[in-house]
Amino acid sequence: MSAVDYDTLIPNNVDLSSDARLKRALEKWYPQYLDWWKTVGPEGFQDCEVYLRTAVSVDRDGWAKFGFVKMPQYRWGILLAPREEGRKIAFGLHKGEAVWQEVPGEYRAMLRRLIVIQGDTEPASVEQQRYLGATAPSLYDMRNLFQVNVEEGRHLWAMVYLLQKYFGRDGREEAEALLKRRSGDPDRPRILGAFNERTPDWLSFFMFTTFTDRDGKMQLESLANSGFDPLARTTRFMLTEEGHHMLVGRTGVARVVQRSSEVMREQGITDPHDIDSVRQHGVIDLPTIQKKINFHFSVTLDLFGAEVSTNAANAFNAGIKGRFGEPRINDDHQLHDDTYPVEQIIEGELKQVNMPAISAINARLLDDYISECANIVISWNRVIAEQGFDYELQLPHRGFNRQVGEFSEHFVSPTGELITESDWVQMSTDWLPSVADGDYILSLMKPERRAGHFAPWIAPPKAGIDGKPGDFEYVRIAASSRN
């Protein structure tokens, strides 16, 4: 089951050729997918050869190969991690029972909804990022963008396979709808709010792949424990590809921070808050980077849903969606009498309230996510300190700028103080990117298409892709299009 069959229109390791009905359905969907890709996928570079990795197996080692390919010819496919013989459901009311190979009738609607929501995020991010190639700060970064895009496309294929195979006509209709919604479209938007936000510049892209793709990782790991075995196996392999997306974000922001700090040191700027002086030298000032962190982090927190959630409790009880790191958690994995602390606003004060753990599944997942993000910000601060500056980027409080959950009807500062609506209106421009901030960042977005060169607002990476040298031409662009 580890080898991928590439002698077919749709590469797969699920023996697709033995299921004629499913094969026909997916082959009918394939041209619709290509039309979507060419219409709202990466703009202007569909005919360029890009140095991309393609999965050739689902083994832990040697699972991908690298080579030049035009993106519309990328071999998207259906890849599931190997089946674990004797696997049991590890949590919820069905703990200890054999995992399901077919959809349990009583959980059909719940499973379909989870798969559709996950599937909707994949094409949404491609749509959000479709214009970024035109302003790529290097061919290295352009290639990373396109790698993220084609793999998000493959993750869409993963969810469409589940819908088409296990949900009949309903699944086929949902698969078609995934190609009809559009990020940011007022009439047919994507399901989750963060996937309707614009990604107009490369700092936004790096923040998105740092924070929002990390939410994707947390959700996928929760689903990788699912009692519905095909979903668990699908998401386990998706996690193999997801790691690169988060790496692109984390290192991308680090390179922006590094270049800004280097320029301040070279130009003798001692105060990082002196925004005008920093911007005179064509880099992004640290306070604006902080604003971008505030925005992308807070918008991503809303993706987790309400901290106290009946839906999350039902999915856990059903054995459909576990917790992050479920096998490593030391409890009974059924949560009959357990509690979990949830931060709430009680009589105008922030307080920790012990809630039934089964109701606080999302709150626990949110805590795990915040802990990971805090470590990333620490790594960015090391870059600043290495250049000799006493300035620290920070995550805002979990209640800051929230539209979903415990804090959605309150106003909370980045440092966690409850404030009035009028104070929020007055001060939020100091905490979130302004139109002027966005315009300045956009003014820096000038493409660099010479191999081995980088835009002046970002530092080069520490290493190339697949061991390639610094001047490797990751994207082959016609000479007439280089300027």
C-alpha positions, 0 to 999 in steps of 0.5 A: 500500500506504500507505493503510488500507482502513477500509471493512471490519470489520478495517481493513487495508492488506494487501488482506484482501478478496482472501483469503477464507479469511484474512478469515473466520478473522480475522472469527471471531477478532474477537469473541473479541478483543472479549470479551477486551478487555471482560473484562480490558481497561481496567476501568470506562472502556469507555463513555467517549469517549477522545481517541485517535490512530488510524493512517490510513496507514503513511507516515512523515508524517501517519500518524495522526489524533486523535479521540474514540472509545470504546475497544471501537469503536477501529479495530484493524487490520492495518498493514504498512510498504511493501514494499521492492522488491529487498530482500535478507536482510542477515545470517546464512547467507542473506545476499544472498538475496532476502527470503522472502514465505512461511515457509521450511519449515526455519524454520517452528517457529522463526518461529512461536515468535518471533511467538507470544512477541512476540504474548503480550507485547501482551495481557499488558501490557493485562491488567497495567494494566487497573485503573490508570484508576481512580487516574489522576493526571489525564485527560492521564495516563488518556488516555496509558494508554488510548492505550498499551492500544489500541496494544498491542491493535493489536500483538496484531492484527499478530502474529495476522495473521501466525499466521493467514495463514502458519501454517495450523491451528497459527497459528489455534490459537496465535491463540486461545491468545493470548486464553486466557492471563492475566497472573499466572494461576498456571494459565495465565500469560503466557510471559515472567516480566516480563509476569506481574508486577503493575502496581498503581500509576502509578509502576510503569506509568511504570517499565514503559513506560520499561524494559519497553517499551524492551525491546520496541523493541529486540526489534522493531528486531531483527525489523524486519531479518528475512529473513521480509519480512511480519514485518519489515514488520509490526514496522517499523510497530509501532515507529512506535507504540511510540515514544509508549509509551516517551515516556509512561514516560520523561516520567512518571518525570521528572514524578514526580522533578520534583514530589518535588524541588520539594516538598523544595526548597519545604519546606526538606528538604535530605537526600533520604534523609530519607524520613519528612520527604519522605513527610509532604508526599505525594510519592514520595521519591527512594530509593523511586524508586531501588528501583523502578528497580532492580526494573523494570530487573532484571526487564526484563533477564531478558527478553533471555534468556541472554547466551550463547544457541544459540537467538539464534545459530540465529535470526541464522544463519537470517536470522530475527532480526538485531541491534539496528541491524544495517544500521549495524554494521560487520562481515560480518554473518555473524560467522564469526570475530568475538568479543564481550566478555561479563561472566561470573563466573569463580572468584568474580570478575566478568570480561570473557570474549571469546565467539564473537560469534554466541553472544553476540547477546543479550549485545550486545543487552543492552549496547545496551539498557543504554546507552539506559537509562543516558541516560534516567537521566541525563535524570532526574538533570538534573531533580533537579540543577535543583532544587539537590539532589546526588542521582543515580539509577542503574541497578543492575549487570546482575547484580543480581536476575537470574533468567535468564542468566549471573548467575541463580545468583549474588547481586550488589549494585546496584553490582556486588559479589558477595555471599553469599545471607545478605547478599542476604536481609539487604540486598535490602529496602534495594535493592528495594521493600518491602511498606511502600513499595508501600503508601505509593505506593498511598496516594497513588493518588487519582484526579484527574478535573478537566480540567487538574488533576494529583494532588499527587505528579506535575508537569504535562507540558510540553505537551499531546497533539496541541497541546491546551491544558492544560485539555483534557478528554482523557477524557469521564467522566460527572459522576457518575463524577468523584469 
